[in-house]
């Protein structure tokens, strides 16, 4: 897999088109339960999404609720992979989660014993043209990450980034929809590039916390570390300022190239949803800028973050420009 994040799913399935008239529904689920399910997804997203929430909330309903349901599914899967339990138990939990997901994607209504958010997820997948393979691919990424210590090269890292972030970008694309005349294949390519940019920013932001996990995780490729004569521990302790700085800036450059390469994506999606993507991108690109300015921050005890006021300002700016017809 190349650095652009080429996926294994069929680029012609599903067909991306306008989604403004879609209202999520699910046979066999009463309206009150479905409404409660979407409300649960909104609450979880508000509590857990942090950087994403300020952008996601700009999506107009009912697509906002659909996006929240996808985020909630991804959050639940990620929590199962990250929980502090033996590896075998985490694998079993992810396998069970995969089975529940496949049943929902196959049209089976979520049972009353399942978490409250499942009906919203199932309704979203039944109502929007989302390729179901992306959920399997994301779970593949989480499972492959359970006992790894590093990735050998950038191609291996790109595959991981596709699985855990590019898939999310495709799901959003299929829910937001494209504006009239947009090239669906091109939009899909740019969504994958944007997913690479986001995940690579995450990897740099979370480097210290990931390294300190048990077992330790290093997502920066071994080939990049070796080229700079560094180990993950060297970078965590910032043992050589010159070599550590060069390594981090080189990883920043790769992430920045993905942001730049996907710059036209906002102009291709439904104008009503473009502010959402623009705001999320400004927040994540802003985190990357902070790292570019001070690379040693990735080895600090606190994650690199934009100030809350800055994130709110970005979201308000996107909402204002949407109101005056910028998009």
Buried (B, 14 or more C-beta within 10 A) or exposed (E): BEBBBBBEBEBEEBEBEEBEEBEBEBEEBEEEBBBBBBBBBBBBBEEBBEBBBBBBBBBBEBBBBBBBBBBBBBBBBBEBBEEEEEEEEBBEBBEEBBEBBBBBBEEEBBEEEBBBBBBBBBBBBBBBBBBBBBBBBBBBBBBBBBEEEBBEEBEBBBBBBBBBBBBBBBBBBBBBBBBEEBEBEEBBBBBBBBBBBBBBBBBBBBBBEBBEEEEEBBBBBBBBBEEBEBBBEBBBEBEBEEBBBBBBEEBBEBBBBBBEBBEEBBEBBBEBBBBBBBBBBBBBBBBBBBBBEEBEBBBEEEBBBBEEEBBEBBBEBBBEBBEEEEB
